[in-house]
């Protein structure tokens, strides 16, 4: 009899604890829907002329010139020489119009220049979409622009340390100043001149590294870049920054409801 009552008590006790953990995990989790992921490059290979897209869209990138695979923030990264290194995502032209979007990546460099990170579209007023560095003396800041307008922050990302960058264009936004920029999870001040945007996603494929107009090739380490077709929340951005893209987007069985109930049933 004691064994029966003991088993029931254990079951109730375990149920309470596990359900509490599950509910806490659900409330605290920065859930990111994989279907919102346009592309993601982890750069965790060691060689090759193609970088693997970790989304389900098969948008692998072609390496131009020869950025090197080196140790990165998470796994490996690409080291750009600042001269002619680039990635072209052939057949993918980015997100058009005023559709929401988020671009995230890690960057490390001691060189203050107008680093070109991610771009698509033509150099036409309101139509290009260009995430690059804003040069300010010996510093450079995260910047997004369309021809005729720009939005840039005030935290230096060219100090030789790793920095996580996120460029968010919320749903319902109309102009470049509507972007929210985050560096290492910190919301940036908004500087620059406004311009209505209607980005063209048919004129130029997505490039990562090559400059537009009079700017500069990327120089430094580049890691964990992704484009989403939604506005990510600060909590989701923090999860990507803290845990890495692979962990933030993976569906882990441990601690999930199905696994937790399986543990309960085992008793």
Beta strands, then each sheet from edge to edge (+ up, - down):
strand 1: 37-41
strand 2: 50-51
strand 3: 61-64
strand 4: 68-71
strand 5: 76-81
strand 6: 86-89
strand 7: 101-108
strand 8: 116-120
strand 9: 129-136
strand 10: 139-146
strand 11: 149-152
strand 12: 163-169
strand 13: 180-183
strand 14: 186-187
strand 15: 206-208
strand 16: 219-228
sheet 1: 1+ 16- 5+ 4-
sheet 2: 1+ 16- 7+ 12- 13+ 14-
sheet 3: 2+ 3- 6+ 15-
sheet 4: 8+ 9- 10+ 11-
end
